[in-house]
Amino acid sequence: MLKEKVVSARRIAEVVATLGQEISADMEGRDPVFICILKGAVYFFTALTQHLSRSVVVDFIQVSSYGATTETSGTVILVKDITVDISGKDVYLVEDIVDTGLTLEDVIALLKARHPRSVQVVALLSKPSRRKVDVTVDFVGLEIEDRFVVGFGLDFAEQFRNLPDIWEFAP
Ligand code: IMP
C-alpha cells in the first residue's frame, strides 16, 4: 500500500535538471556512453539524458537480483547485456536507487572487464544507511532514509513503476 509521497514529480524534475547540468560539465573532454540499468532506471534515464548538453551514446543492461520481496538477494544475474563497445569510453552508469550497493558492485565489475576509460555512477536516489559495500556514487540526486519506495521507475513486484511521484510503500 502507498503510505506517503516522498518525492513529488515536480521535485524529481528539478533534481534531474540539476544533475543534467552537473554531468554536462563533467562530460567535457570525454567520450561518453550512458548505460541504463533496466528496468527501474528507465524513467530517470530518459529524463536525464534529455538534459545533457550534447549528443551521447545510450545503451541498456538488465540484471536481476530481487524477486517479489523488498530485500536484495546479493546475487546478480545478467539478463540483458549492452550492445555497444565501451572500450576506451567514459561510461556513466545510471541507476534508480543505491541501497546495499551489491547490484552496482557487480555491474561495475562486469563493465570494467570491457576496458572502458572510466566508469562513473549516477543515481537518482541513495539510501546511505543501508550500504553493505563501499561503492562510489559520483552523482546523487537525493539521499533518503531507510524506507522502501516505489514510483518513477521503482517497483514492488513489478507494480507502480509508472507513478509520476515517488511514494513510500508498505507491503
Ligand atoms: P542494492 O543492490 O541493494 O543496492 O539494490 C539496488 C536495486 O534494488 C535497485 O536498482 C532497485 O531495483 C532495488 N531497490 C532498492 N531499494 C529499493 C526501493 O526502496 N524501492 C524499489 N526498489 C529498490
Backbone and ligand atoms as CSV (ligand in chain L), in Angstrom:
chain,resi,resn,atom,element,x,y,z
A,1,MET,N,N,0.834,-1.196,0.000
A,1,MET,CA,C,0.000,0.000,0.000
A,1,MET,C,C,0.878,1.257,0.000
A,2,LEU,N,N,0.396,2.300,-0.671
A,2,LEU,CA,C,1.148,3.557,-0.743
A,2,LEU,C,C,0.905,4.343,0.542
A,3,LYS,N,N,1.977,4.662,1.259
A,3,LYS,CA,C,1.825,5.300,2.571
A,3,LYS,C,C,1.925,6.813,2.509
A,4,GLU,N,N,2.995,7.297,1.866
A,4,GLU,CA,C,3.255,8.740,1.898
A,4,GLU,C,C,4.078,9.137,0.679
A,5,LYS,N,N,3.768,10.306,0.113
A,5,LYS,CA,C,4.565,10.793,-1.017
A,5,LYS,C,C,5.918,11.259,-0.472
A,6,VAL,N,N,6.999,10.726,-1.038
A,6,VAL,CA,C,8.346,11.044,-0.533
A,6,VAL,C,C,9.010,12.100,-1.425
A,7,VAL,N,N,8.857,11.968,-2.748
A,7,VAL,CA,C,9.405,12.962,-3.673
A,7,VAL,C,C,8.362,13.234,-4.754
A,8,SER,N,N,7.974,14.489,-4.923
A,8,SER,CA,C,6.960,14.841,-5.924
A,8,SER,C,C,7.562,14.845,-7.324
A,9,ALA,N,N,6.698,14.700,-8.322
A,9,ALA,CA,C,7.145,14.741,-9.723
A,9,ALA,C,C,7.864,16.063,-10.007
A,10,ARG,N,N,7.370,17.118,-9.413
A,10,ARG,CA,C,7.979,18.435,-9.613
A,10,ARG,C,C,9.408,18.494,-9.058
A,11,ARG,N,N,9.579,17.946,-7.880
A,11,ARG,CA,C,10.918,17.904,-7.253
A,11,ARG,C,C,11.848,16.991,-8.057
A,12,ILE,N,N,11.324,15.873,-8.534
A,12,ILE,CA,C,12.134,14.966,-9.362
A,12,ILE,C,C,12.650,15.730,-10.577
A,13,ALA,N,N,11.771,16.491,-11.228
A,13,ALA,CA,C,12.163,17.235,-12.434
A,13,ALA,C,C,13.290,18.222,-12.125
A,14,GLU,N,N,13.205,18.884,-10.962
A,14,GLU,CA,C,14.258,19.840,-10.563
A,14,GLU,C,C,15.589,19.122,-10.360
A,15,VAL,N,N,15.519,18.003,-9.637
A,15,VAL,CA,C,16.736,17.232,-9.325
A,15,VAL,C,C,17.383,16.719,-10.609
A,16,VAL,N,N,16.561,16.229,-11.533
A,16,VAL,CA,C,17.074,15.683,-12.798
A,16,VAL,C,C,17.738,16.796,-13.617
A,17,ALA,N,N,17.124,17.972,-13.645
A,17,ALA,CA,C,17.688,19.093,-14.409
A,17,ALA,C,C,19.051,19.498,-13.837
A,18,THR,N,N,19.158,19.540,-12.515
A,18,THR,CA,C,20.427,19.894,-11.868
A,18,THR,C,C,21.498,18.858,-12.188
A,19,LEU,N,N,21.145,17.584,-12.066
A,19,LEU,CA,C,22.099,16.521,-12.403
A,19,LEU,C,C,22.536,16.636,-13.864
A,20,GLY,N,N,21.595,16.942,-14.747
A,20,GLY,CA,C,21.906,17.084,-16.169
A,20,GLY,C,C,22.959,18.157,-16.405
A,21,GLN,N,N,22.835,19.262,-15.673
A,21,GLN,CA,C,23.824,20.354,-15.794
A,21,GLN,C,C,25.190,19.919,-15.279
A,22,GLU,N,N,25.195,19.293,-14.099
A,22,GLU,CA,C,26.466,18.855,-13.492
A,22,GLU,C,C,27.184,17.864,-14.401
A,23,ILE,N,N,26.414,16.917,-14.925
A,23,ILE,CA,C,27.024,15.858,-15.741
A,23,ILE,C,C,27.463,16.432,-17.095
A,24,SER,N,N,26.719,17.373,-17.636
A,24,SER,CA,C,27.129,18.017,-18.895
A,24,SER,C,C,28.495,18.656,-18.734
A,25,ALA,N,N,28.724,19.314,-17.606
A,25,ALA,CA,C,30.029,19.946,-17.346
A,25,ALA,C,C,31.103,18.872,-17.206
A,26,ASP,N,N,30.761,17.785,-16.526
A,26,ASP,CA,C,31.722,16.690,-16.305
A,26,ASP,C,C,32.127,15.995,-17.609
A,27,MET,N,N,31.239,16.038,-18.616
A,27,MET,CA,C,31.480,15.323,-19.882
A,27,MET,C,C,32.528,15.990,-20.768
A,28,GLU,N,N,32.904,17.223,-20.444
A,28,GLU,CA,C,33.905,17.955,-21.245
A,28,GLU,C,C,35.148,17.110,-21.456
A,29,GLY,N,N,35.549,16.942,-22.692
A,29,GLY,CA,C,36.774,16.194,-22.995
A,29,GLY,C,C,36.629,14.693,-22.882
A,30,ARG,N,N,35.427,14.221,-22.639
A,30,ARG,CA,C,35.216,12.764,-22.519
A,30,ARG,C,C,34.477,12.222,-23.738
A,31,ASP,N,N,34.443,10.888,-23.823
A,31,ASP,CA,C,33.758,10.193,-24.911
A,31,ASP,C,C,32.662,9.327,-24.253
A,32,PRO,N,N,31.500,9.936,-23.948
A,32,PRO,CA,C,30.560,9.293,-23.026
A,32,PRO,C,C,29.609,8.257,-23.637
A,33,VAL,N,N,29.415,7.206,-22.857
A,33,VAL,CA,C,28.358,6.230,-23.145
A,33,VAL,C,C,27.496,6.139,-21.883
A,34,PHE,N,N,26.207,6.409,-22.026
A,34,PHE,CA,C,25.281,6.334,-20.897
A,34,PHE,C,C,24.611,4.974,-20.889
A,35,ILE,N,N,24.750,4.269,-19.775
A,35,ILE,CA,C,24.172,2.925,-19.667
A,35,ILE,C,C,23.103,2.927,-18.582
A,36,CYS,N,N,21.911,2.548,-18.990
A,36,CYS,CA,C,20.750,2.498,-18.092
A,36,CYS,C,C,20.606,1.092,-17.523
A,37,ILE,N,N,20.482,0.988,-16.213
A,37,ILE,CA,C,20.213,-0.320,-15.601
A,37,ILE,C,C,18.692,-0.523,-15.577
A,38,LEU,N,N,18.244,-1.452,-16.433
A,38,LEU,CA,C,16.807,-1.749,-16.546
A,38,LEU,C,C,16.345,-2.543,-15.322
A,39,LYS,N,N,15.045,-2.496,-14.985
A,39,LYS,CA,C,14.078,-1.629,-15.612
A,39,LYS,C,C,13.933,-0.329,-14.827
A,40,GLY,N,N,14.335,-0.363,-13.560
A,40,GLY,CA,C,13.998,0.720,-12.638
A,40,GLY,C,C,14.470,2.099,-13.069
A,41,ALA,N,N,15.660,2.156,-13.722
A,41,ALA,CA,C,16.245,3.464,-14.016
A,41,ALA,C,C,15.698,4.091,-15.289
A,42,VAL,N,N,14.808,3.400,-15.990
A,42,VAL,CA,C,14.464,3.851,-17.344
A,42,VAL,C,C,13.765,5.221,-17.367
A,43,TYR,N,N,12.925,5.498,-16.404
A,43,TYR,CA,C,12.225,6.805,-16.364
A,43,TYR,C,C,13.245,7.915,-16.066
A,44,PHE,N,N,14.120,7.669,-15.107
A,44,PHE,CA,C,15.181,8.613,-14.754
A,44,PHE,C,C,16.130,8.816,-15.940
A,45,PHE,N,N,16.478,7.733,-16.603
A,45,PHE,CA,C,17.452,7.756,-17.701
A,45,PHE,C,C,16.959,8.609,-18.869
A,46,THR,N,N,15.722,8.411,-19.265
A,46,THR,CA,C,15.210,9.165,-20.419
A,46,THR,C,C,15.104,10.653,-20.069
A,47,ALA,N,N,14.704,10.951,-18.828
A,47,ALA,CA,C,14.614,12.357,-18.417
A,47,ALA,C,C,16.006,12.973,-18.361
A,48,LEU,N,N,16.938,12.275,-17.724
A,48,LEU,CA,C,18.294,12.804,-17.530
A,48,LEU,C,C,19.010,13.055,-18.852
A,49,THR,N,N,18.970,12.081,-19.747
A,49,THR,CA,C,19.751,12.210,-20.991
A,49,THR,C,C,19.214,13.338,-21.874
A,50,GLN,N,N,17.947,13.702,-21.687
A,50,GLN,CA,C,17.411,14.831,-22.450
A,50,GLN,C,C,17.870,16.177,-21.886
A,51,HIS,N,N,18.473,16.156,-20.702
A,51,HIS,CA,C,19.031,17.383,-20.113
A,51,HIS,C,C,20.515,17.547,-20.396
A,52,LEU,N,N,21.118,16.641,-21.176
A,52,LEU,CA,C,22.553,16.748,-21.450
A,52,LEU,C,C,22.788,17.727,-22.587
A,53,SER,N,N,23.949,18.380,-22.538
A,53,SER,CA,C,24.212,19.496,-23.454
A,53,SER,C,C,24.605,19.048,-24.856
A,54,ARG,N,N,24.906,17.763,-25.033
A,54,ARG,CA,C,25.260,17.309,-26.380
A,54,ARG,C,C,24.889,15.848,-26.580
A,55,SER,N,N,25.078,15.388,-27.817
A,55,SER,CA,C,24.727,14.006,-28.168
A,55,SER,C,C,25.605,13.018,-27.405
A,56,VAL,N,N,24.981,11.970,-26.909
A,56,VAL,CA,C,25.719,10.892,-26.234
A,56,VAL,C,C,25.201,9.551,-26.765
A,57,VAL,N,N,26.006,8.521,-26.588
A,57,VAL,CA,C,25.574,7.160,-26.933
A,57,VAL,C,C,24.819,6.599,-25.731
A,58,VAL,N,N,23.694,5.924,-25.977
A,58,VAL,CA,C,22.945,5.301,-24.873
A,58,VAL,C,C,22.872,3.788,-25.089
A,59,ASP,N,N,22.840,3.058,-23.984
A,59,ASP,CA,C,22.656,1.606,-24.056
A,59,ASP,C,C,21.983,1.129,-22.764
A,60,PHE,N,N,21.631,-0.135,-22.759
A,60,PHE,CA,C,20.822,-0.689,-21.663
A,60,PHE,C,C,21.382,-2.020,-21.199
A,61,ILE,N,N,21.358,-2.215,-19.887
A,61,ILE,CA,C,21.766,-3.506,-19.316
A,61,ILE,C,C,20.679,-3.906,-18.316
A,62,GLN,N,N,20.427,-5.194,-18.221
A,62,GLN,CA,C,19.436,-5.647,-17.234
A,62,GLN,C,C,20.029,-6.759,-16.400
A,63,VAL,N,N,19.967,-6.580,-15.094
A,63,VAL,CA,C,20.376,-7.628,-14.168
A,63,VAL,C,C,19.198,-7.915,-13.250
A,64,SER,N,N,19.238,-9.062,-12.629
A,64,SER,CA,C,18.132,-9.423,-11.751
A,64,SER,C,C,18.684,-9.822,-10.394
A,65,SER,N,N,18.150,-9.216,-9.345
A,65,SER,CA,C,18.587,-9.618,-8.003
A,65,SER,C,C,17.413,-9.780,-7.050
A,66,TYR,N,N,16.284,-9.176,-7.367
A,66,TYR,CA,C,15.125,-9.212,-6.477
A,66,TYR,C,C,14.073,-10.159,-7.025
A,67,GLY,N,N,13.390,-10.836,-6.159
A,67,GLY,CA,C,12.134,-11.468,-6.518
A,67,GLY,C,C,11.044,-10.533,-6.058
A,68,ALA,N,N,9.936,-11.070,-5.634
A,68,ALA,CA,C,8.835,-10.234,-5.163
A,68,ALA,C,C,9.004,-9.955,-3.674
A,69,THR,N,N,10.172,-9.372,-3.316
A,69,THR,CA,C,10.412,-9.013,-1.920
A,69,THR,C,C,11.010,-7.621,-1.904
A,70,THR,N,N,11.275,-7.085,-0.711
A,70,THR,CA,C,11.909,-5.771,-0.635
A,70,THR,C,C,13.378,-5.897,-0.224
A,71,GLU,N,N,13.935,-7.103,-0.228
A,71,GLU,CA,C,15.332,-7.316,0.157
A,71,GLU,C,C,16.132,-7.857,-1.023
A,72,THR,N,N,17.342,-7.358,-1.215
A,72,THR,CA,C,18.186,-7.877,-2.283
A,72,THR,C,C,18.705,-9.262,-1.906
A,73,SER,N,N,18.911,-10.115,-2.925
A,73,SER,CA,C,19.398,-11.472,-2.643
A,73,SER,C,C,20.918,-11.496,-2.578
A,74,GLY,N,N,21.570,-10.452,-3.094
A,74,GLY,CA,C,23.025,-10.407,-3.075
A,74,GLY,C,C,23.670,-11.104,-4.258
A,75,THR,N,N,22.891,-11.755,-5.090
A,75,THR,CA,C,23.430,-12.417,-6.275
A,75,THR,C,C,22.799,-11.795,-7.503
A,76,VAL,N,N,23.635,-11.269,-8.384
A,76,VAL,CA,C,23.123,-10.584,-9.563
A,76,VAL,C,C,23.278,-11.477,-10.787
A,77,ILE,N,N,22.209,-11.615,-11.554
A,77,ILE,CA,C,22.224,-12.431,-12.782
A,77,ILE,C,C,22.095,-11.466,-13.958
A,78,LEU,N,N,22.952,-11.641,-14.983
A,78,LEU,CA,C,22.871,-10.795,-16.179
A,78,LEU,C,C,21.714,-11.281,-17.052
A,79,VAL,N,N,20.725,-10.426,-17.240
A,79,VAL,CA,C,19.541,-10.782,-18.038
A,79,VAL,C,C,19.691,-10.267,-19.468
A,80,LYS,N,N,20.189,-9.017,-19.601
A,80,LYS,CA,C,20.386,-8.427,-20.930
A,80,LYS,C,C,21.672,-7.608,-20.904
A,81,ASP,N,N,22.565,-7.902,-21.835
A,81,ASP,CA,C,23.853,-7.209,-21.877
A,81,ASP,C,C,23.767,-5.959,-22.764
A,82,ILE,N,N,24.770,-5.071,-22.641
A,82,ILE,CA,C,24.869,-3.927,-23.551
A,82,ILE,C,C,25.265,-4.424,-24.940
A,83,THR,N,N,25.047,-3.578,-25.957
A,83,THR,CA,C,25.406,-3.985,-27.329
A,83,THR,C,C,26.485,-3.088,-27.931
A,84,VAL,N,N,26.835,-1.970,-27.271
A,84,VAL,CA,C,27.893,-1.112,-27.827
A,84,VAL,C,C,29.246,-1.473,-27.207
A,85,ASP,N,N,30.317,-1.126,-27.933
A,85,ASP,CA,C,31.686,-1.355,-27.457
A,85,ASP,C,C,32.060,-0.188,-26.539
A,86,ILE,N,N,32.396,-0.479,-25.296
A,86,ILE,CA,C,32.725,0.604,-24.356
A,86,ILE,C,C,34.238,0.714,-24.113
A,87,SER,N,N,35.020,-0.030,-24.851
A,87,SER,CA,C,36.466,0.039,-24.580
A,87,SER,C,C,36.985,1.439,-24.927
A,88,GLY,N,N,37.707,2.039,-23.995
A,88,GLY,CA,C,38.234,3.392,-24.159
A,88,GLY,C,C,37.213,4.503,-23.955
A,89,LYS,N,N,35.973,4.132,-23.648
A,89,LYS,CA,C,34.899,5.142,-23.490
A,89,LYS,C,C,34.735,5.533,-22.019
A,90,ASP,N,N,34.028,6.647,-21.821
A,90,ASP,CA,C,33.712,7.106,-20.471
A,90,ASP,C,C,32.262,6.733,-20.167
A,91,VAL,N,N,32.118,5.735,-19.303
A,91,VAL,CA,C,30.786,5.202,-19.003
A,91,VAL,C,C,30.146,5.971,-17.844
A,92,TYR,N,N,28.902,6.364,-18.062
A,92,TYR,CA,C,28.065,6.883,-16.985
A,92,TYR,C,C,26.987,5.824,-16.762
A,93,LEU,N,N,27.067,5.150,-15.631
A,93,LEU,CA,C,26.146,4.059,-15.316
A,93,LEU,C,C,24.989,4.636,-14.509
A,94,VAL,N,N,23.785,4.521,-15.057
A,94,VAL,CA,C,22.639,5.220,-14.464
A,94,VAL,C,C,21.728,4.234,-13.733
A,95,GLU,N,N,21.574,4.473,-12.426
A,95,GLU,CA,C,20.809,3.575,-11.550
A,95,GLU,C,C,19.666,4.366,-10.903
A,96,ASP,N,N,18.575,3.701,-10.604
A,96,ASP,CA,C,17.454,4.370,-9.949
A,96,ASP,C,C,17.767,4.677,-8.485
A,97,ILE,N,N,18.203,3.624,-7.763
A,97,ILE,CA,C,18.429,3.785,-6.323
A,97,ILE,C,C,19.570,2.874,-5.889
A,98,VAL,N,N,20.430,3.385,-5.027
A,98,VAL,CA,C,21.502,2.555,-4.464
A,98,VAL,C,C,21.129,2.260,-3.025
A,99,ASP,N,N,21.002,0.969,-2.741
A,99,ASP,CA,C,20.563,0.505,-1.425
A,99,ASP,C,C,21.775,-0.134,-0.734
A,100,THR,N,N,21.949,-1.458,-0.817
A,100,THR,CA,C,23.133,-2.100,-0.228
A,100,THR,C,C,24.383,-1.811,-1.056
A,101,GLY,N,N,24.199,-1.542,-2.348
A,101,GLY,CA,C,25.338,-1.325,-3.255
A,101,GLY,C,C,25.785,-2.602,-3.955
A,102,LEU,N,N,25.203,-3.739,-3.591
A,102,LEU,CA,C,25.632,-5.036,-4.149
A,102,LEU,C,C,25.400,-5.121,-5.655
A,103,THR,N,N,24.265,-4.610,-6.119
A,103,THR,CA,C,23.964,-4.649,-7.559
A,103,THR,C,C,25.007,-3.856,-8.339
A,104,LEU,N,N,25.252,-2.630,-7.867
A,104,LEU,CA,C,26.207,-1.764,-8.563
A,104,LEU,C,C,27.600,-2.368,-8.581
A,105,GLU,N,N,28.006,-2.920,-7.469
A,105,GLU,CA,C,29.341,-3.509,-7.373
A,105,GLU,C,C,29.530,-4.554,-8.485
A,106,ASP,N,N,28.535,-5.399,-8.668
A,106,ASP,CA,C,28.605,-6.450,-9.694
A,106,ASP,C,C,28.577,-5.864,-11.102
A,107,VAL,N,N,27.700,-4.898,-11.340
A,107,VAL,CA,C,27.576,-4.320,-12.690
A,107,VAL,C,C,28.854,-3.557,-13.046
A,108,ILE,N,N,29.423,-2.843,-12.092
A,108,ILE,CA,C,30.667,-2.103,-12.348
A,108,ILE,C,C,31.790,-3.089,-12.720
A,109,ALA,N,N,31.895,-4.181,-11.981
A,109,ALA,CA,C,32.933,-5.184,-12.262
A,109,ALA,C,C,32.761,-5.755,-13.669
A,110,LEU,N,N,31.521,-6.026,-14.021
A,110,LEU,CA,C,31.210,-6.577,-15.347
A,110,LEU,C,C,31.628,-5.601,-16.458
A,111,LEU,N,N,31.339,-4.312,-16.249
A,111,LEU,CA,C,31.661,-3.309,-17.269
A,111,LEU,C,C,33.161,-3.038,-17.326
A,112,LYS,N,N,33.806,-3.007,-16.171
A,112,LYS,CA,C,35.251,-2.714,-16.145
A,112,LYS,C,C,36.050,-3.780,-16.883
A,113,ALA,N,N,35.522,-4.986,-16.940
A,113,ALA,CA,C,36.193,-6.073,-17.666
A,113,ALA,C,C,36.260,-5.788,-19.171
A,114,ARG,N,N,35.449,-4.821,-19.649
A,114,ARG,CA,C,35.486,-4.456,-21.086
A,114,ARG,C,C,36.390,-3.257,-21.349
A,115,HIS,N,N,37.174,-2.857,-20.370
A,115,HIS,CA,C,38.202,-1.813,-20.512
A,115,HIS,C,C,37.693,-0.437,-20.935
A,116,PRO,N,N,36.674,0.089,-20.273
A,116,PRO,CA,C,36.315,1.494,-20.519
A,116,PRO,C,C,37.412,2.401,-19.940
A,117,ARG,N,N,37.479,3.666,-20.392
A,117,ARG,CA,C,38.465,4.583,-19.810
A,117,ARG,C,C,38.059,4.934,-18.375
A,118,SER,N,N,36.748,5.120,-18.164
A,118,SER,CA,C,36.265,5.432,-16.818
A,118,SER,C,C,34.849,4.892,-16.653
A,119,VAL,N,N,34.467,4.648,-15.406
A,119,VAL,CA,C,33.074,4.303,-15.087
A,119,VAL,C,C,32.650,5.196,-13.930
A,120,GLN,N,N,31.611,5.984,-14.145
A,120,GLN,CA,C,31.053,6.801,-13.064
A,120,GLN,C,C,29.591,6.408,-12.874
A,121,VAL,N,N,29.143,6.549,-11.649
A,121,VAL,CA,C,27.777,6.133,-11.317
A,121,VAL,C,C,26.907,7.357,-11.066
A,122,VAL,N,N,25.716,7.319,-11.661
A,122,VAL,CA,C,24.714,8.361,-11.456
A,122,VAL,C,C,23.478,7.686,-10.860
A,123,ALA,N,N,23.025,8.141,-9.696
A,123,ALA,CA,C,21.825,7.538,-9.090
A,123,ALA,C,C,20.837,8.629,-8.720
A,124,LEU,N,N,19.578,8.386,-9.015
A,124,LEU,CA,C,18.550,9.353,-8.616
A,124,LEU,C,C,18.442,9.395,-7.093
A,125,LEU,N,N,18.420,8.211,-6.468
A,125,LEU,CA,C,18.250,8.128,-5.016
A,125,LEU,C,C,19.344,7.263,-4.403
A,126,SER,N,N,19.660,7.554,-3.149
A,126,SER,CA,C,20.620,6.735,-2.410
A,126,SER,C,C,20.128,6.591,-0.982
A,127,LYS,N,N,20.286,5.368,-0.445
A,127,LYS,CA,C,19.976,5.116,0.975
A,127,LYS,C,C,21.293,4.779,1.665
A,128,PRO,N,N,22.092,5.801,2.038
A,128,PRO,CA,C,23.436,5.545,2.572
A,128,PRO,C,C,23.449,4.650,3.810
A,129,SER,N,N,22.410,4.721,4.633
A,129,SER,CA,C,22.398,3.932,5.877
A,129,SER,C,C,22.306,2.432,5.621
A,130,ARG,N,N,21.944,2.039,4.382
A,130,ARG,CA,C,21.764,0.620,4.064
A,130,ARG,C,C,22.998,-0.015,3.411
A,131,ARG,N,N,24.024,0.785,3.142
A,131,ARG,CA,C,25.147,0.300,2.346
A,131,ARG,C,C,25.866,-0.872,3.001
A,132,LYS,N,N,26.139,-1.928,2.218
A,132,LYS,CA,C,26.900,-3.089,2.703
A,132,LYS,C,C,28.281,-3.139,2.064
A,133,VAL,N,N,28.421,-2.532,0.880
A,133,VAL,CA,C,29.725,-2.494,0.217
A,133,VAL,C,C,30.046,-1.048,-0.148
A,134,ASP,N,N,31.342,-0.780,-0.275
A,134,ASP,CA,C,31.794,0.585,-0.490
A,134,ASP,C,C,31.828,0.894,-1.992
A,135,VAL,N,N,30.722,1.393,-2.522
A,135,VAL,CA,C,30.712,1.792,-3.932
A,135,VAL,C,C,30.608,3.318,-3.996
A,136,THR,N,N,31.349,3.904,-4.929
A,136,THR,CA,C,31.299,5.355,-5.082
A,136,THR,C,C,30.148,5.722,-6.005
A,137,VAL,N,N,29.255,6.568,-5.518
A,137,VAL,CA,C,28.197,7.099,-6.378
A,137,VAL,C,C,28.618,8.531,-6.696
A,138,ASP,N,N,29.007,8.754,-7.952
A,138,ASP,CA,C,29.616,10.031,-8.322
A,138,ASP,C,C,28.605,11.166,-8.386
A,139,PHE,N,N,27.397,10.864,-8.822
A,139,PHE,CA,C,26.336,11.874,-8.918
A,139,PHE,C,C,25.073,11.310,-8.265
A,140,VAL,N,N,24.616,11.968,-7.201
A,140,VAL,CA,C,23.413,11.512,-6.478
A,140,VAL,C,C,22.353,12.600,-6.556
A,141,GLY,N,N,21.126,12.213,-6.913
A,141,GLY,CA,C,20.024,13.169,-6.919
A,141,GLY,C,C,19.621,13.531,-5.500
A,142,LEU,N,N,19.138,12.549,-4.758
A,142,LEU,CA,C,18.670,12.776,-3.391
A,142,LEU,C,C,19.042,11.603,-2.498
A,143,GLU,N,N,19.421,11.918,-1.262
A,143,GLU,CA,C,19.601,10.850,-0.270
A,143,GLU,C,C,18.302,10.708,0.499
A,144,ILE,N,N,17.888,9.470,0.736
A,144,ILE,CA,C,16.667,9.236,1.516
A,144,ILE,C,C,16.981,8.294,2.673
A,145,GLU,N,N,16.102,8.305,3.674
A,145,GLU,CA,C,16.293,7.395,4.800
A,145,GLU,C,C,15.855,5.986,4.400
A,146,ASP,N,N,16.030,5.076,5.328
A,146,ASP,CA,C,15.764,3.675,5.035
A,146,ASP,C,C,14.263,3.390,4.991
A,147,ARG,N,N,13.673,3.629,3.818
A,147,ARG,CA,C,12.303,3.177,3.605
A,147,ARG,C,C,12.162,2.703,2.172
A,148,PHE,N,N,11.238,1.780,1.954
A,148,PHE,CA,C,11.075,1.194,0.626
A,148,PHE,C,C,10.161,2.090,-0.198
A,149,VAL,N,N,10.655,2.502,-1.359
A,149,VAL,CA,C,9.905,3.468,-2.173
A,149,VAL,C,C,9.570,2.890,-3.550
A,150,VAL,N,N,8.480,3.385,-4.116
A,150,VAL,CA,C,8.041,2.976,-5.461
A,150,VAL,C,C,7.651,4.222,-6.264
A,151,GLY,N,N,7.584,4.042,-7.581
A,151,GLY,CA,C,7.199,5.131,-8.480
A,151,GLY,C,C,8.386,5.667,-9.259
A,152,PHE,N,N,8.136,6.370,-10.344
A,152,PHE,CA,C,9.167,6.919,-11.239
A,152,PHE,C,C,10.202,5.834,-11.568
A,153,GLY,N,N,9.700,4.656,-11.939
A,153,GLY,CA,C,10.567,3.539,-12.325
A,153,GLY,C,C,10.737,2.480,-11.261
A,154,LEU,N,N,10.622,2.888,-9.996
A,154,LEU,CA,C,10.837,1.931,-8.898
A,154,LEU,C,C,9.590,1.075,-8.694
A,155,ASP,N,N,9.828,-0.222,-8.446
A,155,ASP,CA,C,8.689,-1.145,-8.362
A,155,ASP,C,C,8.640,-1.888,-7.037
A,156,PHE,N,N,7.485,-2.463,-6.783
A,156,PHE,CA,C,7.352,-3.579,-5.859
A,156,PHE,C,C,6.645,-4.677,-6.648
A,157,ALA,N,N,7.313,-5.825,-6.835
A,157,ALA,CA,C,6.762,-6.946,-7.609
A,157,ALA,C,C,6.238,-6.458,-8.972
A,158,GLU,N,N,7.044,-5.597,-9.628
A,158,GLU,CA,C,6.769,-5.087,-10.985
A,158,GLU,C,C,5.628,-4.068,-11.063
A,159,GLN,N,N,5.021,-3.752,-9.946
A,159,GLN,CA,C,3.955,-2.749,-9.957
A,159,GLN,C,C,4.503,-1.372,-9.572
A,160,PHE,N,N,3.766,-0.352,-9.934
A,160,PHE,CA,C,3.956,1.058,-9.522
A,160,PHE,C,C,5.044,1.825,-10.283
A,161,ARG,N,N,5.724,1.202,-11.242
A,161,ARG,CA,C,6.819,1.901,-11.934
A,161,ARG,C,C,6.327,3.183,-12.615
A,162,ASN,N,N,5.096,3.167,-13.113
A,162,ASN,CA,C,4.589,4.277,-13.929
A,162,ASN,C,C,4.045,5.453,-13.117
A,163,LEU,N,N,4.082,5.379,-11.785
A,163,LEU,CA,C,3.617,6.525,-10.995
A,163,LEU,C,C,4.577,7.701,-11.190
A,164,PRO,N,N,4.061,8.908,-11.406
A,164,PRO,CA,C,4.958,10.053,-11.646
A,164,PRO,C,C,5.683,10.557,-10.398
A,165,ASP,N,N,5.122,10.286,-9.206
A,165,ASP,CA,C,5.757,10.683,-7.939
A,165,ASP,C,C,6.398,9.450,-7.296
A,166,ILE,N,N,7.267,9.678,-6.314
A,166,ILE,CA,C,7.870,8.569,-5.561
A,166,ILE,C,C,7.200,8.490,-4.183
A,167,TRP,N,N,6.742,7.272,-3.857
A,167,TRP,CA,C,5.967,7.035,-2.631
A,167,TRP,C,C,6.657,6.032,-1.735
A,168,GLU,N,N,6.457,6.162,-0.424
A,168,GLU,CA,C,6.834,5.071,0.471
A,168,GLU,C,C,5.797,3.974,0.332
A,169,PHE,N,N,6.282,2.733,0.278
A,169,PHE,CA,C,5.403,1.577,0.109
A,169,PHE,C,C,5.561,0.646,1.288
A,170,ALA,N,N,4.454,0.174,1.831
A,170,ALA,CA,C,4.479,-0.832,2.888
A,170,ALA,C,C,3.823,-2.083,2.373
A,171,PRO,N,N,4.582,-3.188,2.213
A,171,PRO,CA,C,3.991,-4.413,1.657
A,171,PRO,C,C,2.855,-4.963,2.537
L,1,IMP,P1,P,21.153,-2.875,-3.952
L,1,IMP,O1,O,21.853,-3.929,-4.737
L,1,IMP,O2,O,20.766,-3.366,-2.591
L,1,IMP,O3,O,21.905,-1.568,-3.902
L,1,IMP,O4,O,19.765,-2.624,-4.648
L,1,IMP,C1,C,19.667,-1.940,-5.829
L,1,IMP,C2,C,18.397,-2.277,-6.544
L,1,IMP,O5,O,17.392,-2.719,-5.652
L,1,IMP,C3,C,17.823,-1.053,-7.222
L,1,IMP,O6,O,18.265,-0.985,-8.545
L,1,IMP,C4,C,16.345,-1.295,-7.155
L,1,IMP,O7,O,15.946,-2.046,-8.281
L,1,IMP,C5,C,16.160,-2.134,-5.929
L,1,IMP,N1,N,15.743,-1.314,-4.769
L,1,IMP,C6,C,16.482,-0.951,-3.691
L,1,IMP,N2,N,15.770,-0.199,-2.847
L,1,IMP,C7,C,14.560,-0.075,-3.407
L,1,IMP,C8,C,13.358,0.621,-3.017
L,1,IMP,O8,O,13.257,1.299,-1.971
L,1,IMP,N3,N,12.306,0.507,-3.885
L,1,IMP,C9,C,12.360,-0.206,-5.038
L,1,IMP,N4,N,13.451,-0.845,-5.435
L,1,IMP,C10,C,14.535,-0.786,-4.628
